[in-house]
Structures are given as structure tokens and as C-alpha cells.
Amino acid sequence: MNIAQIAKMAQQMQTQLAAAQEELREATVETTSGGGAVRVVITGAQELRLLEIDPRAVDPTEVEMLQDLVMTAVNAAISASKELERQRMATVAGGVGMPGMPGFGGPSAQSRIR
């Protein structure tokens, strides 16, 4: 393989990486906590799109519980978003982990990816 072929492959990978990043900005994951009392939708780029709280979950005497539910749902959504990023970037890299590439590794989240 000569330097021109390597440069061409690098350019193709850069184009694929840019496309994957754009897909991540549009893709969303949805998580819930408290049996659906709190719902969070976040993009693959970790941008919060929706935070929905069931009115029945709002009890002025239990604000701490609601805060915990929101934090749990947001953290689950971030984890799911990172898993989505890892999956998309792995396809760009041909399924081979690349040192220094964001999104490789980390735990899987059980969430709905759209």
C-alpha cells in the first residue's frame, strides 16, 4: 500500500466519520425511570431533546424522589446515547476499536434507540 492509497483511505474514513456524527446529531434514545414517571429523550450527540414528568409524580413533600428519578432517567439516556455513538463509530472504523476515537468502550444501556 502506498502513501496515496493511505491518504485516500484516510479521506474516505474522515467523510464517513462526518456522516456518522451527523447521524448521531439526529438519532435519539429514549429512557424512563420510576415506572415511566420521568421520560427523557436525548440525541446521539448527548443533547437533551425532551424531559417529561408525569404530573402524578409531582408531590411537594417528595421533591428529592422526583429529583432522583430525573437524574436516573437523564443518566440512563446519556449512557444509551454513548452506546449509540459507540455502535455508529464502530461501523465507520470497520468494527475495530481505534485508540483515541470517541465512543469506543463503556457499558451498554438498556434503552430504546431510534
ZAKETOR-524652 format. One record per residue (C-alpha): y negated, z, x negated; residue in one letter. Coordinates in steps of 0.05 Angstrom, whole numbers, padded with zeros to 5 digits. Each point is the difference from the previous one (the first is absolute). Layout:
N
atom north:Y; up:Z; east:X; code:a
...
//
This chain:
114
atom north:00000; up:00000; east:00000; code:m
atom north:-00067; up:-00020; east:-00030; code:n
atom north:-00068; up:00033; east:00009; code:i
atom north:-00022; up:-00051; east:00052; code:a
atom north:00060; up:00017; east:00044; code:q
atom north:-00013; up:00074; east:-00008; code:i
atom north:-00073; up:-00010; east:00018; code:a
atom north:00019; up:-00041; east:00061; code:k
atom north:00050; up:00053; east:00023; code:m
atom north:-00054; up:00054; east:-00009; code:a
atom north:-00049; up:-00040; east:00042; code:q
atom north:00052; up:-00009; east:00055; code:q
atom north:00015; up:00074; east:-00001; code:m
atom north:-00074; up:00016; east:00004; code:q
atom north:-00007; up:-00045; east:00060; code:t
atom north:00061; up:00032; east:00033; code:q
atom north:-00028; up:00069; east:-00015; code:l
atom north:-00067; up:-00017; east:00032; code:a
atom north:00037; up:-00026; east:00062; code:a
atom north:00043; up:00063; east:00004; code:a
atom north:-00062; up:00044; east:-00006; code:q
atom north:-00033; up:-00038; east:00057; code:e
atom north:00063; up:00009; east:00042; code:e
atom north:-00002; up:00075; east:-00014; code:l
atom north:-00072; up:00004; east:00025; code:r
atom north:00023; up:-00030; east:00066; code:e
atom north:00069; up:00033; east:00007; code:a
atom north:00002; up:00068; east:00035; code:t
atom north:00048; up:00059; east:00004; code:v
atom north:00001; up:00050; east:00057; code:e
atom north:00023; up:00072; east:-00004; code:t
atom north:00000; up:00059; east:00048; code:t
atom north:00006; up:00075; east:-00004; code:s
atom north:00010; up:00056; east:00049; code:g
atom north:00046; up:-00042; east:00044; code:g
atom north:-00053; up:-00054; east:00008; code:g
atom north:-00059; up:00048; east:00009; code:a
atom north:-00035; up:-00033; east:-00059; code:v
atom north:00006; up:-00074; east:-00016; code:r
atom north:-00027; up:-00033; east:-00063; code:v
atom north:-00005; up:-00074; east:-00018; code:v
atom north:-00017; up:-00018; east:-00072; code:i
atom north:-00002; up:-00065; east:-00038; code:t
atom north:00042; up:-00018; east:-00060; code:g
atom north:-00064; up:00011; east:-00040; code:a
atom north:-00003; up:00072; east:00025; code:q
atom north:-00058; up:-00011; east:00048; code:e
atom north:00004; up:00044; east:00062; code:l
atom north:-00005; up:-00046; east:00061; code:r
atom north:00017; up:00048; east:00057; code:l
atom north:00004; up:00075; east:00010; code:l
atom north:00022; up:00018; east:00070; code:e
atom north:00009; up:00071; east:00026; code:i
atom north:00034; up:00014; east:00067; code:d
atom north:-00050; up:00042; east:00040; code:p
atom north:00057; up:00048; east:00018; code:r
atom north:00005; up:00018; east:-00074; code:a
atom north:-00071; up:00027; east:-00001; code:v
atom north:00000; up:00074; east:00010; code:d
atom north:-00062; up:00037; east:-00026; code:p
atom north:00043; up:00059; east:-00019; code:t
atom north:00047; up:-00043; east:-00042; code:e
atom north:-00048; up:-00042; east:-00042; code:v
atom north:00040; up:00014; east:-00063; code:e
atom north:00063; up:-00029; east:00031; code:m
atom north:-00038; up:-00064; east:00020; code:l
atom north:-00028; up:-00005; east:-00071; code:q
atom north:00070; up:00006; east:-00028; code:d
atom north:00025; up:-00054; east:00048; code:l
atom north:-00056; up:-00048; east:-00021; code:v
atom north:00012; up:00013; east:-00074; code:m
atom north:00075; up:-00011; east:00008; code:t
atom north:-00010; up:-00066; east:00037; code:a
atom north:-00053; up:-00026; east:-00049; code:v
atom north:00043; up:00019; east:-00061; code:n
atom north:00061; up:-00033; east:00032; code:a
atom north:-00041; up:-00063; east:00012; code:a
atom north:-00025; up:-00001; east:-00072; code:i
atom north:00072; up:00007; east:-00025; code:s
atom north:00023; up:-00056; east:00046; code:a
atom north:-00058; up:-00043; east:-00023; code:s
atom north:00019; up:00011; east:-00072; code:k
atom north:00072; up:-00019; east:00016; code:e
atom north:-00025; up:-00064; east:00033; code:l
atom north:-00041; up:-00015; east:-00062; code:e
atom north:00060; up:00012; east:-00045; code:r
atom north:00043; up:-00047; east:00042; code:q
atom north:-00052; up:-00056; east:00001; code:r
atom north:-00016; up:00006; east:-00075; code:m
atom north:00075; up:00001; east:-00016; code:a
atom north:00006; up:-00069; east:00032; code:t
atom north:-00057; up:-00026; east:-00042; code:v
atom north:00033; up:00027; east:-00063; code:a
atom north:00067; up:-00028; east:00020; code:g
atom north:00028; up:00068; east:00017; code:g
atom north:-00007; up:00025; east:-00072; code:v
atom north:-00043; up:00062; east:-00012; code:g
atom north:-00059; up:-00015; east:-00045; code:m
atom north:-00033; up:00055; east:-00040; code:p
atom north:-00072; up:00010; east:00019; code:g
atom north:00006; up:-00036; east:00068; code:m
atom north:-00024; up:00042; east:00059; code:p
atom north:00048; up:00017; east:00055; code:g
atom north:00065; up:00003; east:-00040; code:f
atom north:00041; up:00062; east:00010; code:g
atom north:-00010; up:00061; east:00044; code:g
atom north:00036; up:00026; east:00061; code:p
atom north:00014; up:-00041; east:00062; code:s
atom north:-00033; up:00019; east:00065; code:a
atom north:00032; up:-00004; east:00069; code:q
atom north:-00054; up:-00037; east:00039; code:s
atom north:-00011; up:-00064; east:00038; code:r
atom north:-00026; up:-00056; east:-00043; code:i
atom north:-00034; up:-00059; east:00034; code:r
//
